[in-house]
Structure formats: C-alpha cells, structure tokens
Amino acid sequence: MTPGPRHDVPEADAFTRTYWEAAAGGRLLIRRCGACARAHHYPREFCPHCWSEDVAWEDASGLATLYTWSVVHRNDLPPFGERTPYVAAVVDLAEGPRMSTELVGDAEPRMGMALTVAFRDGVPVFRAADGDPPPSARTGVQ
C-alpha cells in the first residue's frame, strides 16, 4: 500500500532546494540581506525588510528562544495523527527572525526558554537547550 501524501513538509522547488538539502544534512540556513544586513526566515528571493534582491544563504547558529506554543491534541493529516500530542511553536532565532517549528523533548514549555535545533527526517525542530533530557524514542529526533 502506498502511503498517502505528507502534509508536514513543503515541496522543495528550485529556490528552496538549498534550504532542504542543508536541513537533511543537519544544517539550518537563513537568508541575510547584503543591503540592510537583516536576516530573515522563511527563505525568500528578496529581503522582506528593504526589498533588496541582494540576499544570500547563511548558516544559522541553531540557537533560539521560545516565543509561543500550542499543544496540539488532534490532527487528522498524516503524519501528524501519529504524533499527537505535539507542541507547535514559534521561536526567535538568535539571528533575529521568527520561525514556526515543533518543540520536541520532554521539557515543559515556558516563555523565553533557551532552545537548540535538532532535525527529524530532514526537518528542523527545536528542543530545550538547558539540560533537557534526551527526547523519547517516539520523537525520532537525533
């Protein structure tokens, strides 16, 4: 039986392929503008701050703080149903941009908690950076 479509990963195109290939290799990329020097995420071909097209890929530190979150108890789209409950989160990357993601591990979410990037199946997710116990085998995070 062929698995159904996945709804947790966007389809890579010619522009975003660089981002997804880096993530598959355990690297988080952001874009930085050469004109105004501001970083942004999600990846775009222009700067959302000054509209310059002088933007380039840059390795992010992988450090972030938790801005907000919601515990999702029900989601019928594959593969989310197998993961419930999970924590949908928005994080502030150390470089400045905000990023939508998932919080993994067993730490209780709290506003402003220090986070570090992890990767699950080539997708960046975040977990507590300050002594959080290793994520359970259920999360599949490395």
SVG drawing of the C-alpha trace seen along z (x, -y; Angstrom):
<svg xmlns="http://www.w3.org/2000/svg" viewBox="-9 -49 36 51">
<polyline fill="none" stroke="black" stroke-width="0.4" points="0.0,0.0 1.4,-3.4 1.5,-5.9 -0.7,-9.0 0.6,-12.5 2.6,-14.1 1.4,-17.4 4.3,-18.3 7.0,-19.1 6.6,-21.6 7.5,-20.5 11.0,-21.8 11.4,-23.9 14.5,-25.2 14.9,-28.0 14.2,-26.2 16.1,-23.1 19.3,-24.6 17.5,-25.0 16.0,-21.5 19.3,-19.8 21.1,-21.7 18.4,-20.6 18.8,-17.0 22.5,-17.3 21.8,-18.8 22.3,-22.5 19.8,-25.3 20.0,-28.0 18.6,-31.5 18.8,-34.4 20.7,-37.6 20.4,-40.8 23.5,-42.4 21.8,-45.8 20.4,-46.2 22.2,-43.3 19.0,-41.9 18.4,-38.2 15.0,-36.6 13.2,-33.3 11.3,-31.7 13.6,-31.8 12.7,-34.4 14.5,-35.6 14.3,-39.2 14.6,-41.0 11.2,-41.5 12.6,-44.5 14.1,-46.6 13.0,-44.6 16.6,-44.2 17.4,-41.2 20.9,-41.1 20.3,-38.2 22.4,-35.1 22.2,-31.9 23.9,-31.8 24.3,-29.1 22.2,-29.8 23.6,-29.1 20.7,-26.8 20.0,-28.7 16.6,-30.2 14.2,-31.2 10.6,-30.1 8.2,-32.9 4.9,-31.0 3.5,-27.5 0.3,-25.4 -0.1,-21.8 -2.0,-20.0 -4.1,-17.1 -5.8,-16.2 -4.7,-16.5 -6.1,-14.1 -3.5,-15.0 -0.7,-12.4 1.7,-12.1 0.5,-14.4 -2.1,-12.0 0.6,-9.6 2.5,-12.3 -0.3,-13.8 0.0,-15.4 2.8,-17.6 3.9,-21.1 3.6,-23.6 5.9,-26.5 7.2,-29.9 10.8,-30.6 13.0,-33.6 16.2,-32.6 19.4,-34.0 20.0,-35.8 16.7,-37.7 14.0,-36.1 11.0,-34.2 10.4,-30.6 7.4,-28.3 8.5,-24.8 7.8,-22.0 9.1,-21.7 10.3,-18.2 11.6,-16.5 10.2,-16.2 10.8,-19.7 7.8,-21.7 7.5,-24.7 8.0,-28.1 8.2,-31.6 11.7,-32.6 13.3,-29.1 16.6,-28.5 16.3,-26.1 18.6,-24.4 17.8,-23.0 17.5,-19.3 16.5,-17.6 13.8,-14.9 13.7,-13.4 15.4,-16.5 13.1,-18.9 14.4,-21.4 12.7,-21.1 13.8,-22.6 14.3,-21.2 15.3,-22.7 19.0,-23.7 19.4,-23.8 19.7,-20.2 16.5,-18.8 16.6,-15.0 17.1,-13.4 13.9,-13.2 12.0,-9.9 12.3,-7.3 8.8,-8.3 10.0,-11.6 12.8,-10.1 15.0,-13.1 18.7,-12.7"/>
</svg>
